[in-house]
């Protein structure tokens, strides 16, 4: 049977088109009400319309999907129930993918649609973090670009942004990170923002029983990576190197997503088995989480610039908001994060 799913939500079965959400809703209503007439009422459609859609679907599938039984009304056949479940799973994955791309598009367009050259605006280029972006969304006078940690720092050094937000993995001292050179530049200010826990995202219940990076290669789990240059990608690559695992041994290593939420959404939809990111994103999507370490997230700016003032405003706003997020420790509670003089 020829089946095609289009990006606009239409499915083609045996050459006939059906709307994914509408078809699932039809079968689900019949299953829940055990009555075609009551299903029609629930959907706000006429009895005739519902029967017409049902017959068209049965004709395309080539099998009866509903049967009438004495004393039990109209119920889905085994094939009808299977089709309902299959469409429901696809619909959830479709919604998760749209949500993921909507968030990514919103973050990418922030710096494009706002005139960063407007007087008084301060430019921020930051590595993705759910808590930081939530705080920044409530502040004015700034324009935010979400980029990888490496690009954020490169933009700051090149003078193309006023504030850079970055992280580099589990090192407790910034000196030993890929961005430690900023500490030796007299005209830069580098301040820690918070510590956050990172780890592997897994389907609820961790069905593959993954407990470490080494298990990814052994189980053949479908991995979804972060984009090149992101702090999480740099950390994951370092973990692979320490374990002696070549990237080619990780199934899906080349599959890249732009944010922690995008990685989590892909796993929640069933399109991937695992990925790496912040605990807060895993919990938001109800995923299992295996910690790999705790890292520091930093802000940096050129000294005595509008960026420095904005950096201090962001830190103050974060501490004032005290957003309840799992996996975070605020800087004044983290005595082992170095603060640049």
PyMOL commands that set and color helices and strands:
alter all, ss='L'
color gray80, all
select helices_A, chain A and resi 20-33+36-43+47-61+78-113+130-136+149-158+174-176+180-184+213-219+231-243+247-249+260-268+279-284+306-321+331-333
alter helices_A, ss='H'
color red, helices_A
select strands_A, chain A and resi 3-5+10-13+16-19+66-69+73-76+122-126+142-146+163-167+188-202+223-226+256-257+274-278+288-302+328-330
alter strands_A, ss='S'
color yellow, strands_A
deselect
rebuild
show_as cartoon
